[in-house]
Amino acid sequence: MRYLVRPKPKSDESLESFMLRVARGNGYSDFSTFIQSAKSSVIGSSAGRFESFLPEDIASANLHHSQISSRRRIDMLRQFAELAGCTLSDLLDICLARGAVTFSKRRVSLYRQGVNIPLDELRPLHEVPVCPSCINENGYRRQLWHFRSYTACHQHGISLINHCRCGASLNMVEQEFSGSCHSCGASLLEQIENASDPELKLSAWLSGETTEHLPSVAQSHRWGLVHWFRHYVAFDDCIAEDSFFSYFKAWPDSLFEKLKSDFTKAIELAVSPLNEMTFQDVFGDLLIVSCRLPGSALADNIVLRSIVKFLSDEVIDKGSVLGDLAINSIEAAILLNTTTGQIASLYDQGILQTKYQLRSSQIVAVTAPVFRLSDVLCCWLTSYQSETSNRRYLVSKW
């Protein structure tokens, strides 16, 4: 059996949008009624194999919601593709899967069409806004609208909206994919508001376009930079587009100024001598927040690369007292883009010395700040540089 109305999924459409288009195109007013009909069709042809894992709710239909059996979720999508008159690959292309990488602070990622995006960027389905012009022209909802930091349509230059002026929600489960409000019938085109310049530029940049004053990095790293800015600079789940744009317009000086300010403040408020302070006393969890965006190599991670440049310039070139700060094995591993196991090996080989004398039988936790920052940076200079490092010469610590 196939549905009579079989629209084709669009490459930039969300899976939920496509499923709802198929349901409504075939006369079903809500998804639950539609899925019950689908179950009946599947049971008749496949002896009930799919009934237990067809989603009851459109909000749990996407691939990343699979918790028990990924194979069963794939089987469901294959069956749906057959009923809808498309191929499984057509659906997989527009699915959100769980990514294999994590962002800093152990944030799970979503994966779609070669791009990793932090899971906490995903809006609940009932909060997904729309672009009135896109809906009027195309009749489907784009996947980008599902992410919190994408707030303006970069194609039409207008802000996304999630409520009609009458107060009704434009919830995609309730709202027809048309240019008018399902509650009062008002045209959404009459409610268009032009987006601010920073808002528009940020959304265009996140979509993959080249944007002046914002870094030309891979699209996954762009979402990583938003994640980093939210957790290290803004300390807020909702970032202001103008502050993000201004910060990266001045990059990397904006970061250097913050690091210098953090150092000055830490010295002023210190209750211990500088040579007894740790890296975290001065910079907090800077390295932890910056280590995976989602890449950790200096070639990919412009934040980590700028941090290493700042520290090496201050400690190696200027002889700053920052070099006396104690760091732990995790932080050392981040700076050298290696593992804590390798840090232990460097210590055993005598390549990396500890700041304090350790007993031969002493077991040191990876969180214990036992290494000197200057020693780790010298190790980086002599042994751990790459083609994207900031130095073109080697400096030995001996």
N, C-alpha and C positions, 0 to 999 in steps of 0.2 A: 504493500500500500504506500502511496505517496500523497501528500497534501496537494490540493488543486492549485493553490497559490504558492509558488516557490520562488521567493525573491532571492537574489544572490547576495551573500555577505560582502560588505565593503572592506577594503584593506585597513582602513582607519576606524572601523566600527567596533564597538564592544560586543562581546558574545551575548550579553544580556539584551542589548538592543536588537540584535538579529533574531534571537529567540522570540522576543515580544513581537517583532514585525511578522514573523511566521505565524504566530498564534493569532494576532489580530487580523492578518490578511485572510485567514481561513475562518473568520467569524467567531472566534473565542474572545469573550470580553475580559477574561482574567487568566492568569497563567495556571492556576491550580486546576481549573476546568480543562484547560488545554492539555495539561500533563496527564490527567486522568484518562482523557481520550487517547493520548499517546500510549499509555500503559495498556489499554485495551487492545490497541493495534499490535503492540509488541508481543503481548501475551499470546495472541492468536497465532502469530507466526513463529515465535521462539519459545513456546512452552514455559512462559513465566520467568525466563532467565534474567530479565532486566527489571522486573517489578521492584525488587528490593533496593535498587540503587538509583532509580530515576528520582531526580530532586523534586520535592514537594513545593519548594519555594524558589523563585527565580534568583533570590539573593544568595543561594548556595549552589547555583548551577555551574559556576566557573571551575576550571580545572584546579586552581590552587586550593579549593575547599576539600579536595579529596584527602581523607584522613586515614582510611582503612585499606582501601584497595585502589591503587592507581589504574590497574587494568580494568576494573569495573567501570571507572569513570570514563576511560577511553572507549569501552564498549558502548556506554550510553551515548557518547558523542557520535560514534559510528552509526548507531541506530537512528539517532536524530538526523544525521546527515542524509541517510537513505530516505527517510520520510520527507525531508525538506528538499530533496532533489539536488544536493550538492555533495562534495566529497569530504572525507574526513580531514584531509589536509587543509581544505578551505576553512573548516572550523578551528583546527589547531592553530592556524595562522592568526586568528583573532582571539585566542584564549589567553588568559593570564595564568601562567604556571608558577609554581614556587621555584625561585632561583636557587642555583647551586652555591652562590656566594652570599656572604653576609656583609652588611655595611658596619661601620664602627659602632661600638656600644652593643654589639650582637644583634643588630637590627636585621630581621629576615627580609629577603628581597623577593620581588615578583619578576618574572621574565616574560617578555613578549617581543617577538620579532627582533631578536638580537640585543635588546636593551634590558638592563637590570634597573629596577626602581624600588626604593625602600617600601616595605609593606605599609608603614604608617602614613604613606602618602595617599593611600586608597581611601576615598570617601565611602561612607555607607551608601547603599544603593538609593535610599530615599532622600539623600542630600545632593545627588548629582545634578548640577545646574545645566543650562542649555544656552546655546547661541541662537537667538530668534531667527537670524538670517540663515544659518545653516539648516535649522529644522524646516524652515519654509522652503528652502531650495532643494534639500536632499531627503528629508523625512526619516533620518536615523540619528542616533547619538554616537558621537565620537568617543573613542577610548580615552583620549586626553582629558576630556571633561571629568573623568572619574578621579583625577588626581588633584589634591588640595592646592598645590603650588601653581597649577595652571588655572588662571582666573579670568583670562581674556581671550577671545577668539583672535588669533594672530592673522587670520585670513580676512576678517571683516573689520578688525580694529575696534571691537565693542566688548563690553564686559559681559561675562556670563551671568545669567539670572536663575534663581531657583524658586522664585515666587512671582505670581501675577500681582498686579497692583490692587486686585480685589482681596489679596491675602491668601489665595489658594496656592498650595504647593504644586510645583511642576514635577512632582515625583514621577519618575519614568514608568513605574508600575501602574499608576492611575492615569497619567496624562497621555493622550493620543499623540503620535508623532506628527503633529500638525502645527501650523503657525498661530493657533488660537488657544485660549485657555479652556480647559475642559469644564471649568466651573461656571464662569460668567460669559464665555464666548468672545472676550476681548482679544483683539489681535496682539500677538507678542511683538510684532514689528513696531507697534506704536510705543513700546516700552524700552526701546533701544537707548543705551547710554554709551557714549564714547569712553573707551578705556584710557587711563592715564598713560603717559609715555613709558615710564618704568614698568608698569604692569604689562603693557603690550610687548615690550622688549623682552621681559623675562619669560613670558609665555612663548614667544616666537623662538627664543633660545632653547627652551626646554623641548620644543617640538623638533629641534635639530637644525634650525636655521642659524646661519652666521649672523651674529649681532655685535655691533660696534661696542667696545668697552667691556664685553663679557668674554671670558676665556674660550678659545677655539679648542675644545677638548671633546672626547668621545661623549656620546649622548648619555651613557650610563654615569659617567663622571660628572655630568652636569647635575643630575639628580643627587649625586653624592655631595656636590658642593652646596646644594640647597640644604641637604641633611646636615652637613657640617656647620653651615652658617646658623641654622636653627638651634643647634645644640651647643655651639661654642661662642658665638657672637651675640645672637639675639636672645637666647635662652627662652624661647617662646615657640609654641606649636604653630602659630600663625606668624609668618614673617611679613614685614612691610616691604613691598616691592621696591620702593624708592631707596630704602636703606640698603637692601641687597645690591641694587644697581650702583649706588654710590660707593659701597665698600669695594666692589670688584672693579669699578672704574679706576680706583686708586691702587689697585693691586700691583705689586706685593707690598707697597709702602704702608697700606692700611694694616696689614698683618704685623709688619715690623714695628709700627708705632704701638700697637696693642701689646706686643711682647715686651717692648721697652717699658711701657707703662706698668705692666704687671710686675716686672722686675723691680722698678722703682718703688712701687707700692709695697711689695714684699719686704724690701730692705727697711722701709720706714716703719712697718708694723712688726718686724721680726723681734722675737724674744730670745733668739739664739744667735750666736755668731754665724756669719755666712758659711764658713767652712764646715758647719754642723747641719746646714740646711739641705733639704732634698730638692730634687727637680720638681716634685709635686708641690712642695711648699711654695714655690715661686709660680709655677705655670699650671698647677692643677692637673687635670687629666688631658692636657693638650695633645700628647702623643697618642693616647688611647682613642680620643675622638677623631684624630686625623689619620689613623693608620690604614683604614680601608674605605675608599670612597669610589667604587669598591676596590680598586687596585691598590696595592701597597708598594709597588715598585716606583722609584723616583721618575721613571719614564712616563708613568700614567698619572701619578698623584701630585698635582701642582702644589697642594697645601704642604705635604710632607717635604717636597723638594725645597720649598721656600723656608720651611722651618730649619732644615739642615743647613741651608745657605746662611740664614741668620745666625745660627749657633756657631757655625764654623768661622764666619767673619768675626764674630764677637770674641770667640775663644782663641782661635788660631791667629788671626791677623792682629787683633787689638789686645790680646792678652787679658781679656775681661775676667773678673773674679767669678763669672758664671761657670768657668771651668771647674771650680771646686765643688759644685753641686753634686750630690750623690744621686745616682739613678739605679733602678733595679734591673733585673735580667729582662723583663718584659719590655721596658723602655729601650734598653740597649739593643734588643733584637729588632725593635721597630726602626731604630736609627740605622742599623746595619742591614735591614731587610732580610733577616734570617730568622732562625728559631732560637728559643731559649736553650734547647739542647746544644746548639752550636755555640752559644755564649758560654755554656759550661765547658765545652771542649776548648774554646779559646783560653779560658782561665786555666784549665789543666795543662795546656801546652805552654803557659807562661806568656802568651801573646797579649792577653788582657789581664791586667793586675787589678786587685781589689784596693779600695781606698783604706780599708782597715785590715789588720793582720788577722787571718782566720786560722783556727786550729785545723790540723790535718784531718781530723775526724768529723769536723763540723759540717752539718748539712744546712745549706742556706736556701731559704725559700725564694722562689722566683720574684716575689714581691718585696724582698728585702733590699733596700738601697745600699749596695756595697761597692758599686763601681763609681769612679770619678768621671764626670761628663767629658772632661778634656781627654782622658785616656780613650774613651769610646770614639770620640771624634778623630783622634789621631789614628786609631785603628781603621776607621772608615777611610781616611786619607791614604793610608799605606796599602790597604788590602781590599777594600770594599767599594771602590768607585766603579761607576758604570759610564756608558757613553753620554748619559744625560746628567752626570754630576756637574757641580758648579766649578770644579777645579780642573786645571790642565797640567798640574804638576803634583808630585808626591812629596810629602813632608814627613820625615821620620821622627818619632818621639824620642829616639835614642841619640 
